Amino acid sequence: MSHFHRGHDWVEELSPDIQEKIYQRMERRQLNSGEPLYQPGDQAKALYQVESGLIVLKRSNKEGEEYLATFHGPGECFGEIPLLAKDPTRGFNALARGKTIVRSLNHSDFNELSQAHPEIFTRLTQKLCMIIANLLNQVEALSQASLKQRLAHLIIDAAERHGKEEEDGISINIPLSQTDIGNMLGVTRQSVQRELKPWRDQGWIGRSSGRILIHQLDAIRKLAP
């Protein structure tokens, strides 16, 4: 089960000459913290790749309550799916967290390059298949797993996708707060806090420079069979 899968860098898996052609046509945009890249209902005019910083995807439910869907960090691609749909509109708020630089490839350039180089569609299709498989796994996991197991899966996934080796553990290199975790798991911050307290007490996790620091990843893995 993955909460950070959607940012998969499929462009990096293309041949070097095709990568170069994509990067030549990409435009760079700098965003300040909290500035939107796009909002729900906006026309999908481009796909994106984070160069530096962090993009957070959020969505509101019928009651107007906002929840966090996922993060996109440096190198990760996102926003492609609506470009392939009949009604190319955005369904999420995409917001910068901290100063962020994003590259964009507009729709017409994407179509032109993908028609000239079928490898682009092949890699993108593989990414979409991975998303579908992961979503199906999440549905099953959410129906059967306890909150402790789901939390362990999320922390492990964050460590694998955004982890950085430190002297005393693995630092999750994104500002993942307890509120963020609760939003991603569909529970309250207080519920996350209760589950994390024994992990802190046992020395499995801590914090460093505002980031989660994992001291005992193997112990957490045992909670997520």
C-alpha positions as CSV (number, residue, x, y, z in Angstrom):
1,M,0.0,0.0,0.0
2,S,1.5,3.4,-1.0
3,H,0.4,6.9,-0.1
4,F,3.2,8.5,-2.2
5,H,3.0,6.6,-5.4
6,R,1.5,9.2,-7.7
7,G,4.7,11.2,-8.1
8,H,6.6,8.4,-9.9
9,D,9.3,9.9,-12.1
10,W,8.4,8.1,-15.3
11,V,10.3,10.7,-17.4
12,E,13.6,9.5,-15.9
13,E,12.9,6.1,-17.2
14,L,12.8,7.3,-20.8
15,S,15.8,7.2,-23.1
16,P,18.2,10.1,-22.6
17,D,17.4,11.7,-26.0
18,I,13.7,11.7,-25.3
19,Q,14.2,13.1,-21.8
20,E,16.2,16.0,-23.3
21,K,13.4,16.8,-25.8
22,I,10.9,16.9,-23.0
23,Y,13.1,19.1,-20.8
24,Q,13.8,21.5,-23.7
25,R,10.0,22.2,-23.9
26,M,9.3,22.4,-20.2
27,E,8.7,25.8,-18.6
28,R,9.9,26.7,-15.1
29,R,7.6,28.4,-12.5
30,Q,8.5,29.5,-9.0
31,L,5.8,29.3,-6.3
32,N,5.8,30.8,-2.9
33,S,4.5,28.8,0.1
34,G,0.8,28.4,-0.1
35,E,0.5,29.6,-3.7
36,P,-1.7,27.4,-5.9
37,L,-0.4,25.7,-9.0
38,Y,-4.0,24.8,-10.0
39,Q,-7.4,24.5,-8.3
40,P,-10.4,22.2,-8.7
41,G,-12.3,22.9,-11.9
42,D,-9.3,24.4,-13.7
43,Q,-8.6,23.2,-17.2
44,A,-5.8,20.7,-17.4
45,K,-3.3,22.4,-19.7
46,A,-0.1,20.8,-18.7
47,L,1.7,18.0,-16.8
48,Y,4.2,18.8,-14.1
49,Q,7.5,17.8,-12.5
50,V,8.8,19.2,-9.2
51,E,12.3,20.6,-9.6
52,S,12.7,21.7,-5.9
53,G,10.4,22.1,-2.9
54,L,7.1,20.4,-2.4
55,I,3.6,20.3,-3.9
56,V,0.7,19.1,-1.8
57,L,-2.5,17.9,-3.3
58,K,-5.7,18.6,-1.3
59,R,-9.4,18.1,-1.9
60,S,-12.6,19.1,-0.1
61,N,-15.5,16.8,0.7
62,K,-19.2,17.6,0.5
63,E,-19.1,19.2,3.9
64,G,-16.3,21.5,2.9
65,E,-13.7,19.7,5.0
66,E,-10.3,19.6,3.3
67,Y,-8.1,16.5,3.3
68,L,-4.6,15.9,2.1
69,A,-4.3,13.4,-0.7
70,T,-0.5,13.1,-1.3
71,F,2.8,15.0,-1.7
72,H,5.0,15.5,-4.7
73,G,8.7,16.0,-4.1
74,P,11.7,16.8,-6.2
75,G,11.9,14.9,-9.5
76,E,8.3,13.6,-9.2
77,C,5.8,13.9,-12.1
78,F,2.1,14.5,-11.6
79,G,-1.0,16.0,-13.3
80,E,-0.9,13.8,-16.4
81,I,-4.2,11.9,-16.0
82,P,-6.6,14.7,-16.9
83,L,-4.7,15.3,-20.1
84,L,-5.8,11.9,-21.3
85,A,-9.5,12.4,-20.3
86,K,-12.4,13.7,-22.4
87,D,-13.1,16.4,-19.8
88,P,-9.6,17.7,-18.9
89,T,-10.3,19.5,-15.6
90,R,-8.5,19.4,-12.3
91,G,-10.1,17.7,-9.2
92,F,-7.5,18.8,-6.6
93,N,-5.9,21.9,-5.1
94,A,-2.2,21.7,-5.9
95,L,-0.4,24.0,-3.4
96,A,3.3,24.8,-2.8
97,R,4.6,24.1,0.7
98,G,7.7,26.3,1.0
99,K,9.4,27.9,-1.9
100,T,8.9,25.5,-4.8
101,I,10.0,25.3,-8.5
102,V,7.9,23.3,-10.9
103,R,8.5,22.4,-14.5
104,S,5.5,22.2,-16.9
105,L,5.0,20.5,-20.3
106,N,1.9,21.9,-22.0
107,H,-0.8,19.7,-23.6
108,S,0.1,20.4,-27.2
109,D,3.8,19.7,-26.7
110,F,2.9,16.5,-24.7
111,N,0.7,15.3,-27.6
112,E,3.3,16.1,-30.2
113,L,6.2,14.4,-28.4
114,S,4.2,11.3,-27.4
115,Q,3.0,10.8,-31.0
116,A,6.6,11.1,-32.3
117,H,8.0,8.9,-29.5
118,P,5.6,6.0,-28.5
119,E,7.9,5.2,-25.6
120,I,6.3,8.1,-23.7
121,F,2.9,6.5,-23.8
122,T,4.4,3.2,-22.8
123,R,6.0,4.6,-19.7
124,L,3.0,6.7,-18.8
125,T,0.7,3.7,-19.2
126,Q,2.9,1.7,-16.8
127,K,2.6,4.5,-14.3
128,L,-1.2,4.5,-14.6
129,C,-1.4,0.8,-14.2
130,M,0.7,1.1,-11.0
131,I,-1.7,3.7,-9.7
132,I,-4.7,1.5,-10.3
133,A,-3.1,-1.6,-8.7
134,N,-2.1,0.5,-5.7
135,L,-5.6,2.0,-5.3
136,L,-7.1,-1.5,-5.3
137,N,-4.6,-2.6,-2.7
138,Q,-5.5,0.4,-0.6
139,V,-9.2,-0.3,-0.7
140,E,-8.5,-3.9,0.6
141,A,-6.0,-2.7,3.2
142,L,-8.4,0.0,4.5
143,S,-11.1,-2.5,5.0
144,Q,-9.0,-5.0,6.9
145,A,-6.1,-3.3,8.5
146,S,-6.0,-1.6,11.9
147,L,-5.0,2.0,12.3
148,K,-1.7,0.9,13.7
149,Q,-1.0,-1.2,10.6
150,R,-2.1,1.5,8.2
151,L,0.1,4.0,10.0
152,A,3.1,1.7,9.8
153,H,2.5,1.3,6.1
154,L,2.4,5.0,5.6
155,I,5.6,5.7,7.6
156,I,7.4,2.9,5.8
157,D,6.2,4.2,2.4
158,A,7.3,7.8,3.4
159,A,10.7,6.5,4.4
160,E,11.2,4.6,1.1
161,R,10.0,7.5,-1.1
162,H,11.3,10.5,0.9
163,G,13.8,9.1,3.3
164,K,17.3,10.4,3.9
165,E,20.0,8.4,5.7
166,E,21.2,10.2,8.9
167,E,23.7,9.1,11.5
168,D,21.0,8.1,13.9
169,G,18.2,6.9,11.5
170,I,16.2,7.8,8.5
171,S,14.8,11.3,8.2
172,I,11.6,11.7,6.2
173,N,12.5,14.6,4.0
174,I,9.1,16.2,3.8
175,P,7.2,18.2,6.5
176,L,4.8,15.4,7.4
177,S,2.8,16.5,10.5
178,Q,0.4,14.5,12.6
179,T,-2.5,16.4,11.0
180,D,-1.2,15.5,7.5
181,I,-0.9,11.8,8.5
182,G,-4.5,11.9,9.9
183,N,-5.8,13.5,6.7
184,M,-4.1,10.8,4.6
185,L,-5.5,8.0,6.8
186,G,-8.9,9.5,7.3
187,V,-8.6,9.8,11.1
188,T,-8.0,12.7,13.6
189,R,-4.7,14.1,14.6
190,Q,-5.4,12.9,18.2
191,S,-5.8,9.3,16.9
192,V,-2.4,9.5,15.2
193,Q,-0.8,11.0,18.3
194,R,-2.1,8.1,20.4
195,E,-0.7,5.5,18.0
196,L,2.7,7.3,17.7
197,K,3.3,7.8,21.4
198,P,4.4,4.2,22.1
199,W,6.7,4.4,19.1
200,R,8.4,7.5,20.6
201,D,8.5,6.0,24.1
202,Q,10.3,2.9,22.7
203,G,12.7,5.0,20.7
204,W,11.5,3.9,17.3
205,I,10.9,7.4,16.1
206,G,11.8,11.0,17.0
207,R,12.0,14.4,15.3
208,S,14.9,16.3,13.7
209,S,14.6,19.8,12.3
210,G,10.8,19.5,12.1
211,R,11.0,16.1,10.3
212,I,10.1,12.6,11.4
213,L,13.2,10.7,12.2
214,I,13.0,6.9,12.2
215,H,15.4,5.1,14.5
216,Q,13.9,1.6,14.2
217,L,12.4,1.0,10.8
218,D,12.6,-2.8,11.1
219,A,10.4,-2.6,14.2
220,I,7.8,-0.6,12.4
221,R,8.0,-3.1,9.5
222,K,6.9,-5.8,11.8
223,L,3.6,-3.9,12.4
224,A,2.8,-3.9,8.7
225,P,2.8,-7.5,7.5
